[in-house]
Amino acid sequence: MSESRSPAPPARPAGPGAPSGAAATSAVATHCPYCALQCGTWLGREDGTVVVRPSDFPVNRGGLCQKGWTAPALLDTPVRLHNPLIRDPRGTLETAGWHQALDTVADRLRRIRDAHGPDAVAVFGGGGLTNEKAYLLGKFARVALGTSRIDYNGRFCMSSAAAAGNAAFGVDRGLPFPVGDLDDAEVILLAGANPAETMPPLMRHLAGAELIVIDPRRTRTAETAALHLQPQPGTDLALALGLLHLAVTEGRMDEGYLHRRTVGFDSAWQRAVAWWPERVERVTGVPVAAQREAVRMLGEARRRYVLTGRGAEQHSKGTDTVAAFINLALALGLPGRAGSGYGCLTGQGNGQGGRELGQKADQLPGYRSIADPGARAHVAAVWGVAPQELPGPGPSAYELLDSLGQPGGPRALLVFGSNPVVSAPRAARITERLAALDLLVVADFMPSETALLADVVLPVTQWAEEEGTMTNLEGRVLRRRRLSGPPPGVRSDLDVLRGLAIRLGQPPERFPAAPHQVFEELRRTTRGGRADYSGISYERLDAGEALHWPCPAAPPGQPPHPGTPRLFLDRFAHPDGRARFRAVDHRDAAELPDGRFPLYATTGRALAHYQSGAQTREVPELLAAEPESYLEVHPDTAERAGLAEGELARISSARGTAVARVRLVPTLRADTVFLPFHFTADGRANLITSTALDPESHMPEFKVCAVRIEPWTATA
Ligand code: SF4
């Protein structure tokens, strides 16, 4: 099952959009806990069991993938954390009371901070946290701890598209149009995105279009495509330059749009002119005829889109790669035009909101730069502190994790909603760094691999037990509603932050724990920022309004702002209203195959699992569907390595070795292998991944590294 519809919601639903006749309140309208599509659901009880049904929400229209269908299993999973845990002197995690746990954490944080300074304490957040949690976490780090050391796992997810989007358009929002606009597309180019597995209900919005899919693998999405371009890993940028070259030389440019709405084409063309089709074929492996066909399809369609995903982003040149696809879209005249456009398919449930509300190292709430004096003054005023008390920008996620326990690096780390032991590149190294800390605190609802290393574990609420908001891939702010309160012993992350802040000497009113109160403050803080939430309220959302940011507060006496479902229709967000081309050129991946490591390895997601798998590996149906790590490999490549279908393989890179079960995939490039990154122990794909970072977004190069494969033996 990849996606299916439900015949009916659970009994007696109520809430915005409830089917007519709904009267009672045993079911709530909410959203799936996982990916950025944020499918609408009804959550209720039938015969005492929590059940989920898809709602007719615009992004999923009655569909869910198997992750969404099975999400209620997380609510009563046997491994659920129900009490704080403190590691005792023997190294065992023992049950503790909340007061004891929070006192312990605050006391140890204070001592570390007093001895080594505020940057000796670091915070690592997550792209699945609600807007309220992400906001309060950023404030907690900067105000209660005074540290610049805060970043989040969204850095691994969409930061390259954010950097490229900001540079091109003046603002970064995953999709600058509603998902439903894709329904009328004639042609869609998907560069490094596999929604058939990562967000299956999105596929119904793509069903009317001819798809051009760029992916080294013949994914389920590629199987549905009219045209599949299969470049060598790490060469998407050369391919994008080649497509721009052909768009120009074959007369597909929109000259009027270029003149009216953009600047910088000439400098971008100076680079693309050198990427003629035959050269592109030599570098990427994509035949000239296929390049021409892609440009013909895009050029002849009236309603067309260019969409990028992690496959374009997770490179040491990910920002330039996304910029090259934006250049192509601009040359064709797509962004900011009704019926066409460019967008990025975000990954994590609240990757968008998590970034713009202040848990990224260089940003303050409202998508403001932490280095901007005006932004600092505004945010500091709302927070009731002096601007100079706010720290400056800190290191990015991998750099932060890599510095833990090092001389001059953080001695304590607080982790909220993230599992870097599995999700960070060069995972064994990061595990060592975590172990070198004086204090590791993890707030989670599951005993993730990172939580199991912690000195203190704080059990917190999950999706169906909490109120809040999320911001989906189209910049639409959504209400997360709780079906019931948390189980005994569990507190919300907001409660935890408030409890720690008070213990660290902060006034209680500065750290509210009620989601509604936090959102009201967040509205004031984002006011006037690029991601302006000031006109959005729980009341408007609960009344069923579809509100996409920016949604500024209306002046007194004026009707409320309707939100902005479509950005850029009149102008881009740069002061002159024009989009920017960016002069980019191809360069090799940081690591290429050689005699010792002769193959490319690329990593990604599988249909049944989500991110580090800490949640989905605990759902029986999902674990049964995909129980262990696997290695996709071409049959010829496997034979040369002495591997057969179903055997265990060792996959080694310069950083480490992973173990996975062989799957022979004849459609895969013979020079490339693939591993999903959801698994644990020696199945962790990130044991082998590269730590090369994009110089601008600081996103790691998860999509390319050089490896060797061989049969696994217990003694090897
Ligand atoms: Fe929808 Fe994503 Fe949840 Fe699947 S995982 S049901 S696509 S929100």
Residues whose N, C-alpha, C, O or C-beta is under 5 A from the ligand:
A	BS01	SF4	C32 Y34 C35 L37 Q38 C39 L64 C65 K67 G68 T198 M199 P200 P201
